Amino acid sequence: MEELQQQVLDYLAKVDKAKTKDIATKLGVKKTEVNKACSALAKEGKVEYLYIGTSFVTLAGKDHTPKA
């Protein structure tokens, strides 16, 4: 699980935000496994969930203010 968590963090470092299904597709793993990894990372304060019409995952503390 720690390896998958690191892969999720590495992927999120490259994108602004992502859906868990997109992360699962990109990493070639089941969405349920990504959900578990993201949940554990959220409890550790490393990722955050965003709800913008639908839910996304992002690195904790990342600025998501729309740019003018």
C-alpha positions in Angstrom: 0.0 0.0 0.0 2.9 2.4 0.7 4.2 1.9 -2.8 0.8 2.8 -4.3 0.5 5.8 -2.0 3.9 7.1 -3.2 2.8 6.5 -6.8 -0.4 8.6 -6.1 1.7 11.4 -4.6 4.1 11.4 -7.6 1.2 11.5 -10.0 -0.6 14.3 -8.1 2.7 16.3 -8.2 2.4 16.4 -12.0 -1.2 17.5 -12.2 -3.4 20.2 -10.6 -6.1 17.8 -9.5 -7.4 14.4 -10.5 -10.3 12.0 -10.1 -9.5 8.7 -8.4 -10.7 6.8 -11.5 -8.2 8.7 -13.6 -5.4 8.0 -11.2 -6.3 4.3 -11.2 -6.3 4.2 -15.0 -3.0 6.0 -15.2 -1.3 3.8 -12.7 -3.0 0.6 -14.0 -4.6 -0.4 -10.7 -8.1 -0.8 -9.4 -10.1 2.3 -8.4 -10.9 0.7 -5.0 -7.2 0.5 -4.3 -6.6 4.1 -5.2 -9.6 5.1 -3.0 -8.0 3.3 -0.1 -4.6 4.9 -0.7 -6.1 8.4 -1.1 -8.1 7.9 2.1 -5.0 6.9 4.0 -3.0 9.9 2.6 -5.9 12.3 3.5 -5.8 11.0 7.1 -2.0 11.8 7.1 -2.7 15.3 5.7 -0.8 14.7 2.4 -3.8 15.0 0.1 -7.1 16.8 0.1 -10.5 16.1 -1.5 -12.0 19.0 -3.6 -15.7 19.1 -4.5 -16.1 21.1 -7.6 -19.3 19.7 -9.1 -17.6 16.3 -8.6 -14.9 15.1 -6.3 -11.2 15.4 -7.1 -8.0 14.6 -5.2 -5.1 17.1 -4.9 -1.9 17.5 -2.9 -2.6 19.2 0.4 -2.1 22.9 0.5 -2.1 23.4 -3.3 -3.7 26.7 -4.3 -6.8 26.1 -6.5 -7.8 29.7 -6.8 -8.9 30.4 -10.4 -6.4 32.4 -12.3 -7.7 35.7 -13.9 
